[in-house]
Amino acid sequence: MEEEARKLFEEGIVKKLRSPGKGELSTFPNGTKVVFHYRTSLCDGTVLDDSRTMGGHSKPMELILGKKFKLAVWERVLITMKEGEIAEFTCDTRHTSLYPLVSQSLRNISVGKDPLEGQRHCCGIAQIHSHHSLGHKDLDHLQASPQPLVFTIELLEVLPPGSFQLDMWAMSDKEKLDLVPHIHEEGNVLFKQGKIKEASEKYYNAIACLKNLQMKEHPGAETWVKLDLMITPLLLNYCQCQLLQGQYYEVIEHCSSLVFKYEDNVKAYYKRAKAHAAVWNENEARADFAKVLELDPSLEASVNKELKTMEERIRSKQQEEKGRYKGLFDFNTRPATATTVSPA
């Protein structure tokens, strides 16, 4: 214990044990998954982040050791802890310079945003020396003036390699690419079972996985195009789920992006037409259905059925509105005669 503390001190890290853990210290081979809560503070006690409250809910952090996490000091201190242990680590600036970027990503994740938002095509060191705002005043200040930080960590769980399924973010590019067909099939099975919401989540996750890979490629390059062709059927399946869940404007947005790139994509026009019809965009729906017939005349029966349904809905709506406003602007109708009541 004292030897480990001395090594940490020489590396610019001071450890204070707050509560001892249980059992033996793990050997932490690469691939080990560690689950922990953390609180990050300035040396004056100002709290920057707390996993128990970030984003309005308590969600522990998970790391796969050996995956080159951007904040290497977390891996360094975690391997000195036992499961259940709570400890405080004061780390000098050589270990904390990248924390603003890590914190920005974690804050984005906690509110459902893209973790890489604001960090496109720029390495961590370049980010530090740029004048680009991270969107948080405290992080901007810390980025401009790096300083020591205090990490209070509670190690909740240590899972050896092979005892858990890797989260997508922890996978290599090849692992992600190999996983997508399985997620796609899982989505198809759920869709056939009528579990639309669950199926849409599967398709969404597969799309996100491919988008993550595509982001590393130059738009229009061969690999980028191949990934886009893999994304397209997944996005169409996702749109079908969203149609069934009434998310019509989202369907219009996604299908519009598809037909912008692939002008002969019949399914995108067909789904967009149905979404337009659902939100009373009659002209847009008719234009899209006409494009569907132009691209694939064999769909005439299906298109005619959809057009008939749309026309019936429009007539029904017109009748409803006619009845609602009947007599409202009829100036030939005699106004009601007011009755005067004499005071008692």
C-alpha positions as a Python dict, from the first residue, in 0.01 Angstrom:
ca = {
    (1, 'M'): (0, 0, 0),
    (2, 'E'): (274, 247, 97),
    (3, 'E'): (483, 147, -205),
    (4, 'E'): (188, 213, -438),
    (5, 'A'): (124, 550, -271),
    (6, 'R'): (488, 643, -321),
    (7, 'K'): (472, 552, -692),
    (8, 'L'): (157, 760, -737),
    (9, 'F'): (316, 1055, -558),
    (10, 'E'): (618, 1040, -788),
    (11, 'E'): (376, 1052, -1082),
    (12, 'G'): (202, 1363, -946),
    (13, 'I'): (-93, 1184, -786),
    (14, 'V'): (-186, 1193, -416),
    (15, 'K'): (-427, 925, -296),
    (16, 'K'): (-644, 954, 17),
    (17, 'L'): (-843, 647, 118),
    (18, 'R'): (-1197, 738, 226),
    (19, 'S'): (-1345, 391, 268),
    (20, 'P'): (-1166, 55, 225),
    (21, 'G'): (-1285, -194, -31),
    (22, 'K'): (-1339, -567, 1),
    (23, 'G'): (-1151, -876, -107),
    (24, 'E'): (-824, -888, -293),
    (25, 'L'): (-693, -628, -535),
    (26, 'S'): (-765, -733, -895),
    (27, 'T'): (-480, -778, -1141),
    (28, 'F'): (-680, -566, -1392),
    (29, 'P'): (-573, -730, -1721),
    (30, 'N'): (-649, -540, -2040),
    (31, 'G'): (-1015, -585, -2131),
    (32, 'T'): (-1132, -559, -1769),
    (33, 'K'): (-1450, -357, -1727),
    (34, 'V'): (-1461, -120, -1430),
    (35, 'V'): (-1783, 46, -1313),
    (36, 'F'): (-1749, 346, -1085),
    (37, 'H'): (-1899, 672, -964),
    (38, 'Y'): (-1682, 982, -976),
    (39, 'R'): (-1688, 1340, -860),
    (40, 'T'): (-1447, 1592, -1012),
    (41, 'S'): (-1353, 1902, -813),
    (42, 'L'): (-1112, 2190, -823),
    (43, 'C'): (-866, 2205, -535),
    (44, 'D'): (-1081, 2474, -370),
    (45, 'G'): (-1371, 2229, -349),
    (46, 'T'): (-1571, 2358, -648),
    (47, 'V'): (-1747, 2058, -803),
    (48, 'L'): (-1726, 2032, -1182),
    (49, 'D'): (-1895, 1698, -1243),
    (50, 'D'): (-2066, 1428, -1041),
    (51, 'S'): (-2185, 1105, -1201),
    (52, 'R'): (-2457, 1073, -938),
    (53, 'T'): (-2626, 1394, -1052),
    (54, 'M'): (-2507, 1456, -1408),
    (55, 'G'): (-2794, 1499, -1652),
    (56, 'G'): (-3046, 1480, -1369),
    (57, 'H'): (-2991, 1113, -1295),
    (58, 'S'): (-2738, 881, -1131),
    (59, 'K'): (-2544, 675, -1384),
    (60, 'P'): (-2203, 524, -1306),
    (61, 'M'): (-1912, 549, -1547),
    (62, 'E'): (-1789, 238, -1728),
    (63, 'L'): (-1440, 188, -1869),
    (64, 'I'): (-1274, -99, -2053),
    (65, 'L'): (-908, -101, -1949),
    (66, 'G'): (-653, -98, -2229),
    (67, 'K'): (-879, 85, -2477),
    (68, 'K'): (-672, 406, -2452),
    (69, 'F'): (-934, 619, -2284),
    (70, 'K'): (-858, 988, -2339),
    (71, 'L'): (-812, 1055, -1965),
    (72, 'A'): (-538, 801, -1893),
    (73, 'V'): (-508, 897, -1527),
    (74, 'W'): (-844, 736, -1449),
    (75, 'E'): (-710, 399, -1557),
    (76, 'R'): (-394, 461, -1355),
    (77, 'V'): (-578, 529, -1029),
    (78, 'L'): (-853, 269, -1073),
    (79, 'I'): (-603, -18, -1079),
    (80, 'T'): (-497, 79, -726),
    (81, 'M'): (-849, 27, -589),
    (82, 'K'): (-1044, -268, -450),
    (83, 'E'): (-1407, -329, -535),
    (84, 'G'): (-1624, -116, -302),
    (85, 'E'): (-1339, 123, -218),
    (86, 'I'): (-1385, 502, -209),
    (87, 'A'): (-1073, 714, -257),
    (88, 'E'): (-976, 1068, -341),
    (89, 'F'): (-701, 1137, -595),
    (90, 'T'): (-544, 1481, -636),
    (91, 'C'): (-378, 1488, -978),
    (92, 'D'): (-146, 1757, -1111),
    (93, 'T'): (-193, 1927, -1447),
    (94, 'R'): (12, 1676, -1644),
    (95, 'H'): (-280, 1436, -1592),
    (96, 'T'): (-575, 1677, -1620),
    (97, 'S'): (-513, 1882, -1936),
    (98, 'L'): (-759, 1675, -2140),
    (99, 'Y'): (-1031, 1672, -1875),
    (100, 'P'): (-1233, 1959, -2032),
    (101, 'L'): (-1282, 1754, -2351),
    (102, 'V'): (-1367, 1438, -2157),
    (103, 'S'): (-1613, 1630, -1941),
    (104, 'Q'): (-1778, 1787, -2246),
    (105, 'S'): (-1834, 1440, -2396),
    (106, 'L'): (-1971, 1299, -2070),
    (107, 'R'): (-2205, 1595, -2028),
    (108, 'N'): (-2327, 1552, -2386),
    (109, 'I'): (-2397, 1183, -2326),
    (110, 'S'): (-2586, 1257, -2003),
    (111, 'V'): (-2840, 1472, -2193),
    (112, 'G'): (-2865, 1247, -2498),
    (113, 'K'): (-2637, 1442, -2731),
    (114, 'D'): (-2360, 1317, -2958),
    (115, 'P'): (-2052, 1273, -2733),
    (116, 'L'): (-1829, 1406, -3014),
    (117, 'E'): (-2033, 1722, -3071),
    (118, 'G'): (-1791, 2011, -3105),
    (119, 'Q'): (-1486, 1785, -3147),
    (120, 'R'): (-1503, 1702, -3519),
    (121, 'H'): (-1184, 1648, -3717),
    (122, 'C'): (-963, 1782, -3441),
    (123, 'C'): (-735, 1597, -3204),
    (124, 'G'): (-737, 1662, -2832),
    (125, 'I'): (-414, 1864, -2829),
    (126, 'A'): (-540, 2086, -3111),
    (127, 'Q'): (-862, 2140, -2918),
    (128, 'I'): (-668, 2259, -2616),
    (129, 'H'): (-480, 2521, -2816),
    (130, 'S'): (-783, 2639, -3010),
    (131, 'H'): (-1017, 2917, -2909),
    (132, 'H'): (-1324, 2701, -2969),
    (133, 'S'): (-1574, 2711, -2684),
    (134, 'L'): (-1674, 2382, -2529),
    (135, 'G'): (-2017, 2522, -2450),
    (136, 'H'): (-1959, 2538, -2073),
    (137, 'K'): (-1796, 2835, -1900),
    (138, 'D'): (-1627, 2624, -1633),
    (139, 'L'): (-1474, 2394, -1895),
    (140, 'D'): (-1366, 2688, -2113),
    (141, 'H'): (-1189, 2837, -1811),
    (142, 'L'): (-1025, 2505, -1725),
    (143, 'Q'): (-915, 2458, -2085),
    (144, 'A'): (-761, 2805, -2092),
    (145, 'S'): (-597, 2766, -1750),
    (146, 'P'): (-523, 2397, -1676),
    (147, 'Q'): (-495, 2317, -1306),
    (148, 'P'): (-481, 2019, -1068),
    (149, 'L'): (-808, 1832, -1015),
    (150, 'V'): (-944, 1611, -740),
    (151, 'F'): (-1120, 1290, -846),
    (152, 'T'): (-1328, 1119, -577),
    (153, 'I'): (-1397, 768, -701),
    (154, 'E'): (-1613, 482, -572),
    (155, 'L'): (-1527, 156, -747),
    (156, 'L'): (-1853, -35, -775),
    (157, 'E'): (-1765, -338, -984),
    (158, 'V'): (-1471, -509, -1155),
    (159, 'L'): (-1561, -747, -1439),
    (160, 'P'): (-1288, -966, -1593),
    (161, 'P'): (-1255, -994, -1972),
    (162, 'G'): (-1509, -1228, -2132),
    (163, 'S'): (-1762, -1198, -1849),
    (164, 'F'): (-1967, -922, -2016),
    (165, 'Q'): (-2081, -802, -2356),
    (166, 'L'): (-1884, -506, -2489),
    (167, 'D'): (-2071, -178, -2523),
    (168, 'M'): (-2056, -38, -2875),
    (169, 'W'): (-1837, 258, -2777),
    (170, 'A'): (-1571, 19, -2645),
    (171, 'M'): (-1548, -187, -2965),
    (172, 'S'): (-1287, -168, -3235),
    (173, 'D'): (-1397, -58, -3582),
    (174, 'K'): (-1397, -419, -3702),
    (175, 'E'): (-1603, -533, -3402),
    (176, 'K'): (-1858, -261, -3474),
    (177, 'L'): (-1878, -352, -3842),
    (178, 'D'): (-1923, -721, -3759),
    (179, 'L'): (-2194, -642, -3503),
    (180, 'V'): (-2420, -435, -3733),
    (181, 'P'): (-2576, -729, -3927),
    (182, 'H'): (-2669, -895, -3597),
    (183, 'I'): (-2835, -579, -3464),
    (184, 'H'): (-3016, -541, -3798),
    (185, 'E'): (-3153, -894, -3773),
    (186, 'E'): (-3256, -843, -3410),
    (187, 'G'): (-3450, -538, -3523),
    (188, 'N'): (-3622, -736, -3797),
    (189, 'V'): (-3727, -1007, -3551),
    (190, 'L'): (-3867, -752, -3308),
    (191, 'F'): (-4056, -577, -3591),
    (192, 'K'): (-4218, -903, -3700),
    (193, 'Q'): (-4322, -961, -3338),
    (194, 'G'): (-4495, -623, -3335),
    (195, 'K'): (-4243, -473, -3093),
    (196, 'I'): (-4205, -155, -3295),
    (197, 'K'): (-4042, 67, -3034),
    (198, 'E'): (-3781, -196, -2950),
    (199, 'A'): (-3715, -260, -3321),
    (200, 'S'): (-3665, 112, -3387),
    (201, 'E'): (-3407, 126, -3108),
    (202, 'K'): (-3213, -161, -3268),
    (203, 'Y'): (-3213, 9, -3608),
    (204, 'Y'): (-3114, 339, -3447),
    (205, 'N'): (-2818, 175, -3267),
    (206, 'A'): (-2699, 8, -3586),
    (207, 'I'): (-2720, 339, -3774),
    (208, 'A'): (-2529, 517, -3498),
    (209, 'C'): (-2259, 250, -3513),
    (210, 'L'): (-2213, 293, -3888),
    (211, 'K'): (-2230, 672, -3865),
    (212, 'N'): (-1948, 659, -3612),
    (213, 'L'): (-1735, 466, -3861),
    (214, 'Q'): (-1841, 686, -4153),
    (215, 'M'): (-1739, 999, -3967),
    (216, 'K'): (-1378, 885, -3991),
    (217, 'E'): (-1393, 873, -4372),
    (218, 'H'): (-1388, 1150, -4628),
    (219, 'P'): (-1740, 1209, -4771),
    (220, 'G'): (-1766, 1046, -5113),
    (221, 'A'): (-1467, 817, -5062),
    (222, 'E'): (-1515, 448, -5145),
    (223, 'T'): (-1540, 334, -4781),
    (224, 'W'): (-1773, 623, -4696),
    (225, 'V'): (-2006, 523, -4982),
    (226, 'K'): (-2003, 156, -4877),
    (227, 'L'): (-2100, 252, -4523),
    (228, 'D'): (-2373, 482, -4655),
    (229, 'L'): (-2518, 196, -4858),
    (230, 'M'): (-2530, -9, -4536),
    (231, 'I'): (-2698, 277, -4351),
    (232, 'T'): (-2973, 329, -4612),
    (233, 'P'): (-3181, 10, -4555),
    (234, 'L'): (-3146, 52, -4179),
    (235, 'L'): (-3270, 410, -4204),
    (236, 'L'): (-3566, 299, -4416),
    (237, 'N'): (-3654, 34, -4157),
    (238, 'Y'): (-3623, 296, -3883),
    (239, 'C'): (-3854, 527, -4080),
    (240, 'Q'): (-4111, 249, -4111),
    (241, 'C'): (-4108, 215, -3732),
    (242, 'Q'): (-4142, 590, -3692),
    (243, 'L'): (-4437, 594, -3934),
    (244, 'L'): (-4614, 338, -3719),
    (245, 'Q'): (-4537, 545, -3408),
    (246, 'G'): (-4671, 865, -3561),
    (247, 'Q'): (-4336, 1043, -3593),
    (248, 'Y'): (-4423, 1176, -3939),
    (249, 'Y'): (-4201, 1483, -3953),
    (250, 'E'): (-3896, 1277, -3857),
    (251, 'V'): (-3980, 1038, -4141),
    (252, 'I'): (-4007, 1330, -4386),
    (253, 'E'): (-3668, 1460, -4272),
    (254, 'H'): (-3485, 1126, -4301),
    (255, 'C'): (-3644, 1027, -4633),
    (256, 'S'): (-3568, 1370, -4778),
    (257, 'S'): (-3202, 1318, -4692),
    (258, 'L'): (-3213, 981, -4870),
    (259, 'V'): (-3376, 1101, -5193),
    (260, 'F'): (-3133, 1392, -5201),
    (261, 'K'): (-2850, 1137, -5230),
    (262, 'Y'): (-3036, 856, -5409),
    (263, 'E'): (-3296, 997, -5648),
    (264, 'D'): (-3420, 653, -5748),
    (265, 'N'): (-3494, 525, -5398),
    (266, 'V'): (-3857, 419, -5433),
    (267, 'K'): (-3899, 320, -5070),
    (268, 'A'): (-3785, 661, -4947),
    (269, 'Y'): (-4036, 838, -5175),
    (270, 'Y'): (-4312, 597, -5071),
    (271, 'K'): (-4255, 643, -4697),
    (272, 'R'): (-4221, 1019, -4734),
    (273, 'A'): (-4546, 1028, -4931),
    (274, 'K'): (-4728, 843, -4652),
    (275, 'A'): (-4582, 1079, -4393),
    (276, 'H'): (-4688, 1384, -4596),
    (277, 'A'): (-5039, 1241, -4630),
    (278, 'A'): (-5058, 1184, -4256),
    (279, 'V'): (-4984, 1552, -4183),
    (280, 'W'): (-5222, 1684, -4453),
    (281, 'N'): (-4951, 1783, -4702),
    (282, 'E'): (-5168, 1675, -4996),
    (283, 'N'): (-4965, 1829, -5278),
    (284, 'E'): (-4636, 1692, -5147),
    (285, 'A'): (-4790, 1348, -5096),
    (286, 'R'): (-4930, 1339, -5451),
    (287, 'A'): (-4594, 1447, -5594),
    (288, 'D'): (-4413, 1170, -5407),
    (289, 'F'): (-4669, 904, -5501),
    (290, 'A'): (-4635, 1014, -5865),
    (291, 'K'): (-4257, 971, -5837),
    (292, 'V'): (-4308, 623, -5693),
    (293, 'L'): (-4517, 523, -5998),
    (294, 'E'): (-4261, 675, -6231),
    (295, 'L'): (-3984, 466, -6072),
    (296, 'D'): (-4187, 148, -6022),
    (297, 'P'): (-4521, 117, -6210),
    (298, 'S'): (-4583, -221, -6046),
    (299, 'L'): (-4675, -35, -5725),
    (300, 'E'): (-4982, 123, -5888),
    (301, 'A'): (-5231, -76, -5681),
    (302, 'S'): (-5059, 15, -5353),
    (303, 'V'): (-5029, 381, -5450),
    (304, 'N'): (-5395, 399, -5555),
    (305, 'K'): (-5495, 249, -5221),
    (306, 'E'): (-5291, 509, -5033),
    (307, 'L'): (-5433, 791, -5247),
    (308, 'K'): (-5787, 670, -5186),
    (309, 'T'): (-5724, 658, -4810),
    (310, 'M'): (-5580, 1010, -4818),
    (311, 'E'): (-5872, 1146, -5020),
    (312, 'E'): (-6123, 989, -4782),
    (313, 'R'): (-5945, 1145, -4485),
    (314, 'I'): (-5945, 1485, -4655),
    (315, 'R'): (-6319, 1460, -4737),
    (316, 'S'): (-6394, 1355, -4381),
    (317, 'K'): (-6195, 1647, -4246),
    (318, 'Q'): (-6371, 1891, -4479),
    (319, 'Q'): (-6712, 1762, -4373),
    (320, 'E'): (-6614, 1793, -4010),
    (321, 'E'): (-6498, 2151, -4057),
    (322, 'K'): (-6808, 2237, -4259),
    (323, 'G'): (-7031, 2116, -3978),
    (324, 'R'): (-6823, 2292, -3716),
    (325, 'Y'): (-6850, 2632, -3883),
    (326, 'K'): (-7202, 2597, -4025),
    (327, 'G'): (-7403, 2912, -3957),
    (328, 'L'): (-7105, 3094, -3808),
    (329, 'F'): (-7098, 3346, -4093),
    (330, 'D'): (-7468, 3325, -4199),
    (331, 'F'): (-7574, 3690, -4179),
    (332, 'N'): (-7935, 3609, -4283),
    (333, 'T'): (-7994, 3435, -3956),
    (334, 'R'): (-8188, 3656, -3720),
    (335, 'P'): (-8000, 3730, -3402),
    (336, 'A'): (-8150, 3602, -3080),
    (337, 'T'): (-8374, 3857, -2906),
    (338, 'A'): (-8251, 3965, -2570),
    (339, 'T'): (-8497, 3924, -2287),
    (340, 'T'): (-8526, 4217, -2046),
    (341, 'V'): (-8597, 4123, -1692),
    (342, 'S'): (-8748, 4397, -1473),
    (343, 'P'): (-8594, 4435, -1133),
    (344, 'A'): (-8805, 4300, -855),
}
